[in-house]
Amino acid sequence: MKKYFLLTYGCQMNKSDSERISAVLEKIGYKRSSKIDEADLVVVNACSVRQSAIDRISGLRPKIKNKAKTILTGCILSADKKKFGKLFDYILDIKDLPKWPKILSNQPYKDSPRKNYQRIGGAGQRVASCEYFKIQPNYQAWPVAYVPISSGCNNFCAYCCVPYTRGPEVSRRASEIVKEVKELIKDGYKEIWLLGQNVNSYQSYADGPCVVDFPLLLKMADALEGNFWVRFTSPHPKDFSDKLITALKECSKVTPYLNLPVQAGDNEVLKKMNRPYTIEHYKDLVSKIRRAIPGITLSTDIIVGFPGETKKQFLNSAKLFREIKFDMAYIAQFSLRPGTAAANLRDDVPKAEKKRRENVLTEILKKTASVSNKMFIGKTIKVLPLVYKNGTLIGKSQHYKTVKFQGKKDLIGQFVDIKIVKATNFGLLGLYE
């Protein structure tokens, strides 16, 4: 039996794509290998969002056996496709995944499955009826499951390659999403992630004439029977409506955790980034959310060293971190992506300065996250164990806090009550009662 090796870089959407890649390859007779040098087929599901992920691909060639076929897929910019044209036998669109068996067998293929859409009147949103979403994934992260609700993006943030690599935003049918979630619950999955580059702009049809938006989709998932959590990523501040806040408040299975990307703490930088909101709007939104859902934990994404970002403008980001008091933040140093709007700007913030700014935000984050975590000491909270190592279980709480405690491996995938006895900057230690 032929073997395949699958390497995934990037976000949860890429991980979800890889689950479908795995399903397609195994259906045509490939067996997964954990060793790249033993594989007859090497698939790299990559991401052009960050230069660091692209840089790692260059060193793969010596590890691949000579006669192996190679495929590059994922969120790949045209410039990166050209760069790796000689390294890979095939560079394929992930949405053409249903055609991969023919491609690998050297059969001709024609139509892309992306072309079949239905347009919602007035909303300008396209609904995918393509075969890609109908592929049954080979889920890899039990008891966590990733369910894409849309693909692509219409926002064209200046630093981001997604609109160029995944195309315009396309929503999946609500009935298909609910059906998949229902099956996952039946199979014992406990944490369901609804994924999209901009989840809260989701719009699709239900089985009737009703248009389903993201708040309604959350309610549809929340209404399903079973003991499970619903999480989602990533929302855009400009599309975060009062209706969505109400849905978050009313849905008992949607966890009190939110990743709300801000990307910069200065209005001028946000404007250059093509992020159509102000810091004042962002802070008002956070206040609304916290009033509606007391105790909700909040994380964010932010970029330091965007072209032209002055030290004074960066200090506004530091000020925002102190004011909002995030529980977690994903801090990225700006890296120029060819083909994006920011590629036309001069990358004028030195690497050392970007690193310094990252360190400043990290230090602020450590303090605010530590204060937040200490509030859980003495409380008994529900935790979903995910990893077992040498007698220690590591899991996530409803608030998406990382929790460590002693216990047996068979607790993985079960909700357990843990009494928190200690807090660190980015985690909790507890006792299984």
C-alpha positions as CSV (number, residue, x, y, z in Angstrom):
1,M,0.0,0.0,0.0
2,K,1.3,3.5,-0.9
3,K,2.0,5.9,1.9
4,Y,1.4,9.6,2.2
5,F,2.9,12.2,4.5
6,L,0.8,15.3,5.3
7,L,2.4,18.5,6.7
8,T,0.1,21.3,7.8
9,Y,1.1,24.9,8.5
10,G,-1.3,27.8,9.3
11,C,-4.6,28.3,11.1
12,Q,-7.5,26.0,12.2
13,M,-8.9,26.3,8.7
14,N,-5.8,24.7,7.2
15,K,-6.1,21.9,9.8
16,S,-9.7,21.4,8.7
17,D,-8.6,21.3,5.1
18,S,-6.0,18.7,5.9
19,E,-8.7,16.5,7.4
20,R,-10.4,16.5,4.1
21,I,-7.2,15.9,2.2
22,S,-6.5,12.9,4.4
23,A,-10.0,11.5,3.7
24,V,-9.6,11.8,-0.1
25,L,-6.1,10.2,-0.1
26,E,-7.2,7.3,2.1
27,K,-10.2,6.7,-0.1
28,I,-8.0,6.1,-3.1
29,G,-5.8,3.6,-1.2
30,Y,-3.0,5.7,0.5
31,K,-2.1,5.0,4.1
32,R,-0.8,7.8,6.3
33,S,2.8,7.8,7.4
34,S,4.4,9.6,10.2
35,K,7.8,9.8,8.4
36,I,8.3,12.0,5.4
37,D,11.2,9.9,4.1
38,E,9.0,6.8,3.8
39,A,6.1,8.4,1.9
40,D,5.3,7.9,-1.7
41,L,3.3,11.1,-1.7
42,V,4.1,14.2,0.3
43,V,1.4,16.9,0.7
44,V,2.3,20.3,2.2
45,N,-0.8,22.3,3.2
46,A,0.9,25.7,3.7
47,C,0.0,29.2,4.4
48,S,1.4,32.4,2.9
49,V,0.1,34.6,5.7
50,R,3.4,34.5,7.4
51,Q,6.9,34.4,5.9
52,S,8.1,32.0,8.7
53,A,5.7,29.2,7.4
54,I,6.9,29.7,3.8
55,D,10.6,29.6,4.9
56,R,10.2,26.2,6.4
57,I,9.1,24.6,3.1
58,S,12.4,25.3,1.5
59,G,14.2,22.8,3.7
60,L,11.9,19.8,2.9
61,R,13.3,18.6,-0.4
62,P,16.3,16.7,1.1
63,K,14.0,14.8,3.4
64,I,11.7,13.5,0.5
65,K,12.6,10.3,-1.2
66,N,13.5,10.7,-4.9
67,K,10.5,8.9,-6.5
68,A,7.8,10.4,-4.2
69,K,5.1,12.7,-5.7
70,T,4.8,16.1,-4.1
71,I,1.8,18.4,-3.7
72,L,1.7,22.0,-2.4
73,T,-1.7,23.4,-1.4
74,G,-3.4,25.8,1.0
75,C,-3.3,29.6,1.2
76,I,-0.5,30.1,-1.3
77,L,0.2,33.5,-3.0
78,S,1.1,33.5,-6.7
79,A,4.7,34.6,-5.8
80,D,5.1,31.7,-3.5
81,K,3.7,29.3,-6.1
82,K,6.4,30.5,-8.6
83,K,9.0,30.2,-5.9
84,F,8.2,26.5,-5.3
85,G,7.3,25.6,-8.8
86,K,10.4,23.4,-9.2
87,L,10.1,21.9,-5.7
88,F,6.7,20.3,-6.1
89,D,5.1,18.2,-8.8
90,Y,1.7,19.7,-8.3
91,I,0.5,23.0,-6.9
92,L,-3.2,22.6,-6.4
93,D,-6.1,24.7,-5.2
94,I,-7.6,23.1,-2.0
95,K,-11.1,23.7,-3.5
96,D,-10.2,21.4,-6.3
97,L,-9.7,18.6,-3.8
98,P,-12.5,16.4,-5.3
99,K,-10.4,16.3,-8.5
100,W,-7.2,15.2,-6.9
101,P,-7.7,11.5,-7.5
102,K,-7.8,12.2,-11.2
103,I,-4.8,14.5,-11.1
104,L,-2.7,11.9,-9.2
105,S,-3.6,9.2,-11.7
106,N,-2.7,11.6,-14.5
107,Q,-6.3,11.8,-15.9
108,P,-7.5,15.0,-17.4
109,Y,-9.7,17.2,-15.3
110,K,-11.7,20.4,-16.3
111,D,-14.1,22.2,-14.2
112,S,-13.3,23.7,-10.8
113,P,-15.9,22.8,-8.2
114,R,-15.8,26.5,-7.0
115,K,-18.0,27.7,-9.8
116,N,-21.4,26.5,-8.6
117,Y,-22.9,29.1,-6.3
118,Q,-26.2,30.6,-5.4
119,R,-26.4,34.3,-4.6
120,I,-28.5,35.7,-1.7
121,G,-30.6,38.7,-2.9
122,G,-29.4,42.0,-1.5
123,A,-26.7,40.5,0.7
124,G,-24.1,39.9,-2.0
125,Q,-23.1,36.7,-0.2
126,R,-22.4,33.6,-2.2
127,V,-23.5,30.2,-1.0
128,A,-21.2,27.3,-1.7
129,S,-22.7,24.1,-3.2
130,C,-19.3,22.8,-4.3
131,E,-18.3,19.3,-3.8
132,Y,-15.4,20.3,-1.5
133,F,-17.6,20.9,1.5
134,K,-19.4,17.5,0.9
135,I,-16.2,15.5,1.5
136,Q,-16.5,13.7,4.8
137,P,-13.4,14.8,6.8
138,N,-11.0,12.3,8.4
139,Y,-11.2,14.1,11.8
140,Q,-7.8,14.2,13.5
141,A,-8.3,16.1,16.8
142,W,-10.8,14.2,18.9
143,P,-12.6,15.3,21.1
144,V,-12.2,18.6,19.2
145,A,-13.7,19.0,15.7
146,Y,-13.3,21.8,13.2
147,V,-16.3,22.7,11.1
148,P,-15.8,25.3,8.3
149,I,-18.9,27.5,7.8
150,S,-17.4,29.6,5.1
151,S,-14.3,30.0,3.0
152,G,-12.5,33.1,1.6
153,C,-12.8,36.7,2.5
154,N,-14.0,40.0,1.1
155,N,-12.2,42.4,3.5
156,F,-8.8,42.8,1.8
157,C,-6.9,43.9,4.9
158,A,-3.7,45.4,3.6
159,Y,-1.4,42.8,5.2
160,C,-3.5,39.7,4.4
161,C,-3.2,37.2,1.6
162,V,-6.5,35.3,2.2
163,P,-8.7,37.1,-0.4
164,Y,-6.0,36.3,-3.0
165,T,-5.4,32.7,-2.0
166,R,-8.9,31.6,-1.0
167,G,-11.0,34.0,-3.1
168,P,-14.2,35.8,-2.2
169,E,-16.2,34.8,0.8
170,V,-18.4,31.8,0.3
171,S,-20.9,30.6,2.9
172,R,-21.7,26.9,3.3
173,R,-25.3,25.9,3.5
174,A,-26.7,26.1,7.1
175,S,-28.4,22.7,6.8
176,E,-25.1,21.0,5.9
177,I,-23.3,22.7,8.9
178,V,-26.0,21.6,11.4
179,K,-26.0,18.1,10.0
180,E,-22.2,17.8,10.4
181,V,-22.3,19.2,14.0
182,K,-25.2,16.8,14.9
183,E,-23.1,13.8,13.6
184,L,-20.1,15.0,15.5
185,I,-22.0,15.2,18.7
186,K,-23.4,11.7,18.1
187,D,-19.8,10.4,17.7
188,G,-18.8,11.9,21.0
189,Y,-17.0,15.1,20.0
190,K,-17.2,17.6,22.9
191,E,-15.7,20.8,21.4
192,I,-17.0,22.1,18.1
193,W,-15.2,25.0,16.4
194,L,-17.1,26.9,13.7
195,L,-14.5,28.3,11.3
196,G,-14.4,31.1,8.8
197,Q,-12.0,33.9,7.9
198,N,-14.9,36.2,8.9
199,V,-17.4,34.1,10.7
200,N,-19.8,36.8,11.7
201,S,-20.5,37.9,8.2
202,Y,-21.8,34.4,7.5
203,Q,-25.1,34.3,5.6
204,S,-26.8,31.3,4.0
205,Y,-30.2,29.8,3.3
206,A,-31.9,27.3,5.6
207,D,-34.0,24.7,4.0
208,G,-36.8,27.2,3.4
209,P,-36.7,30.9,2.3
210,C,-35.2,32.1,5.6
211,V,-31.8,33.6,5.5
212,V,-29.5,32.3,8.2
213,D,-27.0,34.7,9.6
214,F,-24.3,33.9,12.1
215,P,-26.3,34.6,15.3
216,L,-29.1,32.3,14.1
217,L,-26.5,29.7,13.1
218,L,-25.1,29.8,16.6
219,K,-28.6,29.3,18.0
220,M,-29.3,26.4,15.7
221,A,-26.1,24.7,16.9
222,D,-26.9,25.5,20.5
223,A,-30.3,23.9,20.2
224,L,-28.9,20.5,19.3
225,E,-29.2,17.8,22.0
226,G,-26.0,16.7,23.7
227,N,-23.3,17.6,26.1
228,F,-20.8,19.7,24.1
229,W,-19.3,23.2,23.7
230,V,-19.4,25.5,20.7
231,R,-16.5,27.9,19.9
232,F,-15.8,30.0,16.8
233,T,-13.1,31.9,15.1
234,S,-12.5,34.5,13.8
235,P,-15.0,37.4,14.0
236,H,-14.4,40.9,12.6
237,P,-15.1,43.9,14.8
238,K,-17.0,45.7,12.0
239,D,-19.6,42.9,11.7
240,F,-20.0,42.3,15.5
241,S,-23.7,43.2,15.9
242,D,-25.9,43.6,19.0
243,K,-27.8,40.6,17.7
244,L,-24.7,38.5,17.9
245,I,-24.0,39.7,21.4
246,T,-27.5,38.7,22.4
247,A,-27.0,35.3,20.9
248,L,-23.8,34.8,22.8
249,K,-25.6,35.7,26.0
250,E,-28.5,33.4,25.3
251,C,-26.7,30.3,24.0
252,S,-25.7,28.0,26.9
253,K,-23.3,25.8,24.9
254,V,-21.4,28.7,23.3
255,T,-18.5,29.1,25.6
256,P,-17.7,32.5,27.3
257,Y,-14.5,33.0,25.3
258,L,-13.9,35.3,22.4
259,N,-11.0,36.0,20.0
260,L,-11.6,39.5,18.7
261,P,-8.7,40.6,16.5
262,V,-7.8,44.3,16.8
263,Q,-4.6,44.2,14.7
264,A,-3.4,47.6,15.8
265,G,-4.0,50.1,18.7
266,D,-3.8,53.3,16.6
267,N,-6.5,54.7,14.3
268,E,-4.1,55.8,11.6
269,V,-2.4,52.4,11.4
270,L,-5.9,50.7,11.3
271,K,-6.8,52.9,8.3
272,K,-3.6,51.9,6.5
273,M,-4.4,48.3,7.2
274,N,-7.9,48.8,5.7
275,R,-9.5,47.8,9.0
276,P,-12.8,49.9,8.9
277,Y,-13.3,50.7,12.6
278,T,-11.7,52.9,15.1
279,I,-10.1,52.0,18.5
280,E,-13.0,53.9,20.1
281,H,-15.5,51.6,18.3
282,Y,-13.4,48.5,19.4
283,K,-13.4,49.6,23.1
284,D,-17.1,50.3,23.1
285,L,-17.7,46.9,21.5
286,V,-15.6,45.2,24.2
287,S,-17.6,47.1,26.9
288,K,-20.9,45.9,25.4
289,I,-19.8,42.3,25.3
290,R,-18.4,42.3,28.9
291,R,-21.7,43.9,30.2
292,A,-23.8,41.3,28.4
293,I,-21.5,38.3,29.4
294,P,-19.7,39.0,32.7
295,G,-16.6,37.0,33.1
296,I,-16.1,36.4,29.4
297,T,-12.4,35.9,28.5
298,L,-11.0,37.9,25.6
299,S,-8.1,37.3,23.3
300,T,-6.9,39.2,20.3
301,D,-4.6,39.3,17.3
302,I,-2.2,42.2,16.8
303,I,0.6,43.1,14.4
304,V,3.6,45.1,15.4
305,G,5.8,47.0,13.0
306,F,3.3,47.6,10.2
307,P,4.9,49.8,7.6
308,G,5.1,53.4,8.9
309,E,4.1,52.5,12.4
310,T,5.8,55.1,14.6
311,K,6.9,54.5,18.2
312,K,4.1,56.9,19.3
313,Q,1.6,54.8,17.3
314,F,2.9,51.6,18.8
315,L,2.5,53.1,22.3
316,N,-1.2,53.4,21.5
317,S,-1.2,49.6,21.1
318,A,0.5,49.2,24.4
319,K,-2.0,51.5,26.0
320,L,-4.9,49.5,24.5
321,F,-3.4,46.3,26.0
322,R,-3.3,47.9,29.4
323,E,-6.9,49.2,29.1
324,I,-8.6,46.1,27.7
325,K,-6.6,43.6,29.8
326,F,-6.6,40.7,27.4
327,D,-6.5,37.2,28.7
328,M,-4.4,36.1,25.6
329,A,-3.0,37.7,22.5
330,Y,-1.4,36.4,19.3
331,I,1.3,38.9,18.6
332,A,2.8,38.9,15.1
333,Q,5.7,40.9,13.7
334,F,4.7,42.3,10.3
335,S,6.1,40.4,7.3
336,L,5.6,41.7,3.8
337,R,3.4,39.4,1.7
338,P,3.8,39.9,-2.1
339,G,0.6,40.8,-3.9
340,T,-1.1,42.4,-0.9
341,A,-1.7,46.2,-0.6
342,A,1.0,46.5,2.1
343,A,3.6,45.2,-0.3
344,N,3.5,48.6,-1.9
345,L,4.6,50.2,1.4
346,R,8.1,50.4,2.6
347,D,8.8,47.9,5.4
348,D,10.6,50.5,7.4
349,V,10.4,49.2,10.9
350,P,13.7,47.3,11.7
351,K,13.5,43.7,12.7
352,A,15.0,44.4,16.1
353,E,12.4,47.1,16.8
354,K,9.6,44.8,15.8
355,K,11.0,42.2,18.3
356,R,11.2,44.9,21.0
357,R,7.6,45.9,20.4
358,E,6.5,42.3,20.5
359,N,8.3,41.9,23.9
360,V,6.6,45.1,25.3
361,L,3.2,43.7,24.5
362,T,4.1,40.3,25.8
363,E,5.1,41.7,29.2
364,I,1.8,43.7,29.5
365,L,-0.1,40.6,28.5
366,K,1.7,38.4,31.1
367,K,0.5,40.8,33.9
368,T,-3.1,41.1,32.7
369,A,-3.4,37.4,32.0
370,S,-2.0,36.5,35.4
371,V,-4.5,38.8,37.2
372,S,-7.3,37.1,35.2
373,N,-6.1,33.6,36.0
374,K,-5.8,34.3,39.7
375,M,-9.5,35.0,39.8
376,F,-10.1,31.2,39.2
377,I,-8.1,30.1,42.3
378,G,-10.4,28.2,44.7
379,K,-13.1,27.7,42.1
380,T,-14.2,24.4,40.7
381,I,-14.5,24.7,36.9
382,K,-15.4,22.4,34.1
383,V,-12.5,21.2,32.0
384,L,-12.1,19.1,28.8
385,P,-8.9,17.1,29.0
386,L,-7.1,16.9,25.6
387,V,-3.6,15.6,26.2
388,Y,-2.1,13.0,28.6
389,K,1.6,12.9,29.5
390,N,3.3,11.1,32.3
391,G,0.3,11.2,34.7
392,T,-0.5,14.8,33.8
393,L,-3.6,15.8,31.9
394,I,-3.8,19.1,29.9
395,G,-7.1,20.5,28.8
396,K,-9.2,23.6,28.2
397,S,-11.8,25.2,30.4
398,Q,-15.0,26.8,29.1
399,H,-13.1,30.2,29.2
400,Y,-10.4,28.6,27.0
401,K,-7.9,28.6,29.9
402,T,-5.2,25.9,29.7
403,V,-5.6,23.7,32.8
404,K,-3.1,21.0,34.1
405,F,-4.0,18.4,36.7
406,Q,-3.1,14.8,37.7
407,G,-5.3,12.0,36.4
408,K,-5.7,9.0,34.3
409,K,-5.6,8.9,30.5
410,D,-9.1,7.6,30.1
411,L,-10.4,11.1,31.2
412,I,-9.5,12.5,27.8
413,G,-12.7,13.5,26.0
414,Q,-14.8,13.7,29.2
415,F,-15.9,16.9,30.9
416,V,-14.5,16.9,34.5
417,D,-14.7,19.2,37.5
418,I,-11.3,20.6,38.5
419,K,-10.6,22.7,41.6
420,I,-8.1,25.4,40.7
421,V,-5.3,25.7,43.2
422,K,-2.7,27.8,41.4
423,A,-2.4,30.3,38.5
424,T,0.5,31.0,36.2
425,N,0.7,33.8,33.6
426,F,-0.9,31.6,30.9
427,G,-2.5,28.7,32.6
428,L,-4.1,27.1,35.6
429,L,-3.1,24.2,37.9
430,G,-5.9,22.1,39.5
431,L,-7.0,19.0,41.4
432,Y,-9.4,16.4,40.0
433,E,-12.1,15.9,42.5
